[in-house]
């Protein structure tokens, strides 16, 4: 396993070995990356995640090897040489090629020919020594074999199967598919005029190198095929492929060679190409999936680590026209204090009454910020709010509604607000995601947040795993206030999980707030291992021990106390005292298990304990003169917010229904390798309008420096 992981990651053997040991001890990735740096050689969570991935791959390979060996033993065909080859196989493809000749398959043409006694004839032909093959074949034309032609055809079927089972031939065609394959499409004429087909119009008759096709285009083509608008084909140069096979097999220029040539064509067309082109398509799909999942994961991370406003009293509005705007007032901890519906827009147009109501609610609940959902009627509602003259300085934010409707109808929302309908829950979610995007967004299935590309087309298990890993890493990077966190947030804390999160909530409701980290051990079923894994990610505000509101692990409290004692100070005196902390000689505190990386982390944390790694939320205003796509024109400079990132560019909300695209070529004057190096999700940017296609509702933008 260590060798296998090392080949794929290029990490040191010691780092891999120690990381695997920690994983086998049920340690989590966030815990290992943060608190076991000496053991891993300072690996980060991405490198540890790679070790996890290749460990699982290796285990799956070993499991399959075991199944194959058992099947071969049962068939009594396992030779020492074959066993050695199987045990040495480094990937599933090689393993399956070795197993292919022995697979119990349905009745094939070759199997039928064997049953009719034609295998000796096939062997004679493959030996390529006979000149008069037809006279030899005549001897086999008996019983079920009616003629010489039937005998030769049967022998060719057996030869074709042998050719199909040859690893060197399969690998040569794989190489050609990998290097030279083209993916081509043909439109299904009966469906080409369908309205749903028009978004795939670019791919109606398309051809491109399979190795170079971008993931988003490949996934779009597969979706168009799935929906029945096009047919997809993988092609290579058949003549070259056949020549390569012939060069490996045909060693004579007689009757046998002619028969083998026919068998090669049959093997290629009927067995090799269909199987291996499907395999190539599957490999391309896996690569496209990985690329799409990577984009989704990066976007989700940026979204979850979006700027929080913090503990402020918020008035949140879920805007609407006919059904009105749902208004809620939340306290600084996100608790619902009041809700009402106002009707400032058509058809009721009670803007005066709505403004009075908002103004009085702002006074009554000492509102510090207003959050407006960015859906229908958002711009109109924002314009209304900006007309109100509040007594105090109130910041106004437009907040992404992505996934709010999913949350409002979910089991979590029903448990939180059993007495309120979905509209109230949706408005609360909008307000809370301004206060703390991470705490609110963890309640929503990540796939429903809508910051990926083709997320429904990729491997769902792989996607779910990747997104859960992102959520877990984000939650633990920020840390969680155990006395205010929801069950959803707590369940992502290292070592906790849904069941313990529920036990924490029950303990909190029965006993009140946790006064210290030590108290966490009293939670039912929360044992030493869970405490070790999770305690440092759980924060206790205003605790007696100031380290309880820091990322310093309880196992290191003694070290901090020793540092303070040696300086003749208290732990409280050390906190925030940068000058004093910088003068500590950390080498004096190194032990067998604690080295400089951990000690440096401790000092960094003491300088700014509990510091939120996220930026603070900033107010943003769209161009008030731009209300619809018709208000846009070429050359215009507009403020916007990045609302989605893909491999081919990013989408920007400029305050209208349609988002504009900054194509990767318009992000910079130099080559762009990774879109995320130039923009991040929810970044406030200035864009230049390059082109407006009103009929297709497409807007082309350029990032303005």
Residue, then its C-alpha position, 0 to 999 in steps of 0.5 A: x500500500x505504501x509503495x502504491x500511494x508513494x507512486x501516485x503522490x510522490x510523498x515521503x514513505x514516513x509521511x504516508x506510513x504515519x498518516x495511514x496509521x493515524x487514519x487507521x486509529x480513526x483520526x480525521x483529516x482536519x485533526x491530522x493536518x492541524x494537530x499531528x504535523x510532526x507525525x505527517x511531516x507537515x502535510x496539509x489537508x489536500x495531501x492527506x486527502x490524496x493519501x485517503x483516496x489512494x489508500x481506498x483505491x489500493x484496497x479496492x484493487x486488492x479486494x478485486x484481486x482476491x475475488x479474481x484469484x478465488x474465481x480462477x482457483x474454482x475454475x482450476x486454471x490458476x497457475x503460479x505464473x498467472x497468480x504472480x501476474x495478478x498479484x503484481x497488477x498495479x491497476x484494475x485495467x491490467x487485472x481485468x485484462x488478465x482475467x478476461x480469458x477466464x471470465x464466465x461469459x454468455x454463449x459467444x461465437x467462439x464458445x459455440x465453435x469450440x463445442x463444435x470441435x473447431x479449436x484444433x483447426x484454429x490452432x493449425x491456422x494460428x501456427x501459420x504452417x499449412x498451405x492448403x487450409x481448405x482441405x484441412x478444414x474439410x475434415x472438420x465439416x461434420x455434424x453441426x458444421x455443414x461446410x468448409x466455410x462454416x468450419x473456417x468461420x468458426x475457427x476465425x471466431x476462436x482466433x478473434x477471441x484469442x486476439x481480443x484477449x491479448x494484453x499487448x494488442x489491447x494496450x496498443x489500441x488503448x494507446x491509439x485511443x488515448x493519443x489519436x481518438x476523435x469524439x464526433x457527434x451526429x444530430x438526430x434529425x427528428x429531434x433537431x427542431x425541439x426547443x430543448x435541443x437548441x441549447x445543444x445546437x453547437x454540438x449537432x455535428x461536432x468533432x474534436x480530439x478526445x484527449x483535448x476536449x474540455x470537461x464542460x464541453x464533453x459533459x454537455x455532449x454526453x447530456x445531449x446524447x442522453x436526452x436523445x438529441x445527438x449520437x456520439x461516436x469514438x473513432x481512430x484510424x482503423x487502417x493503422x489499428x489493423x496494421x498494428x495488430x497484423x504486424x504482431x500476429x501474421x508471420x507468413x504469406x499463405x492461406x493461414x495468413x488470409x484467414x488470420x487477416x479476416x479474424x483480425x478484422x472481425x476481432x477489431x470491429x466486433x470485440x476490440x473497438x466497441x469494448x475499448x472505445x467504451x473504456x476510453x469514453x469512460x476514462x474521459x468521463x471520469x476525467x471530466x467528472x474530476x474536473x467538474x467536481x474540482x470546480x464545484x469543490x473550489x466554488x463551494x469552499x469559497x461560498x462557505x468561507x464567504x464574508x460573515x457580518x457577525x453577530x448583528x441584529x438583522x432584518x431580512x427580506x425575501x422579495x416578491x411581487x404578487x405574493x409580497x415581500x416576507x420580512x423577518x427580524x433576527x437577533x444577533x444570534x439569528x433567533x427569529x423575533x418577528x415576521x410579517x409580509x409587506x406589499x410594496x410592488x405590483x399589483x398592490x403597490x403599497x410602497x409607502x406603507x411598506x417603508x413605514x413598516x420597515x422603518x418602525x421594525x428597524x427602530x423596534x428591534x434595533x436593526x444593524x443590517x438589512x439582508x435582501x434576497x437576490x431573487x425576483x423583485x430584489x432590485x425593486x426592493x433594494x431601491x425601496x429600502x435605500x429610499x428609507x431614512x433610518x434613524x441609525x446607520x443601517x447597512x444594506x446587503x443583497x444576499x444570494x438565495x441559492x438553496x434557500x428554498x431547498x432549506x425552507x422545505x427541509x426536515x431541518x427547517x421544519x424542526x427549527x421552525x415547526x410553527x412557520x411556513x416555508x416563506x418565513x423559513x426562507x427569509x430567516x435563511x437569507x438573514x442568517x447567511x448574512x450573519x454567518x454563511x457557513x453556519x447556514x449553508x451547512x444545513x443545505x445539501x451542497x449539490x442544491x447550492x448551484x455553484x457547479x457545472x453539470x453537477x447532475x451528470x457527474x459521478x454522484x458518489x464521488x461528488x457527494x464525498x468531495x463536497x462533504x470533505x470541503x464542508x468538513x474542512x471549512x467548518x473545522x478551519x473556522x471553528x464552531x461555537x459549541x453554545x450556539x451552533x446548530x446540529x447541522x454545524x456540529x455534525x461536521x466537526x472533526x470526530x463528532x457526527x450527527x448522533x453526537x451533535x444531537x447529544x450535544x444539543x440535548x445536553x445543552x438544552x438540559x444543562x445550559x451553556x458549556x462553561x469549559x471544554x472539559x464539560x464536553x466530556x460529560x456529553x453521553x457517548x462522547x468518549x476520549x477519542x471524539x474529545x481528542x478529535x473535536x475539542x480544539x475545533x469547538x470554541x467556548x466564548x467567555x470561558x474561565x480558561x481563555x484557551x477554550x476559545x482558541x484553536x489550541x488543543x487541550x493536550x497542549x494547554x500544559x505547554x502554554x502554561x509552562x511558557x507563561x510560568x517561565x515568563x512569570x506571567x499568566x496564560x491570560x497575559x500571554x494572549x494577544x501579547x505579540x512582543x512577548x510571544x515572539x521572544x519565546x525560544x520554542x526549541x526549549x519546549x520541543x518534546x518527542x511528540x511536539x515539534x516546532x510546527x505545532x509550537x509555532x501554530x500555538x504561538x500564532x493562535x495565542x497572538x490572535x485567539x479565535x480569529x475568524x479566518x474569513x473577511x468581513x462582509x462589505x456593502x455592495x451596490x449595483x448600477x441603479x440605471x441597469x434594470x434589464x438586459x435591454x439597459x446594457x450596451x457595448x463598452x459599459x463599465x458595471x459593478x458586479x458580483x462573481x456568482x459562479x466559476x467554471x473551467x471556461x470562465x466565470x459568471x457575474x451578477x450585474x443586477x439583472x436576471x441574466x448573469x454575464x460571462x467573463x470567458x477565460x480569455x477575457x479574465x487577463x491579457x496573459x494566459x489563464x491556467x486557473x480561473x480561481x487565480x484571478x477571481x473568487x466567488x462573491x468577489x466584487x468586480x468591475x466588468x466591461x460589457x463586450x457583447x449583448x445578445x438579447x434574443x439568446x439572453x447572453x452577455x459577454x463581459x471582460x474583467x476591468x482592471 
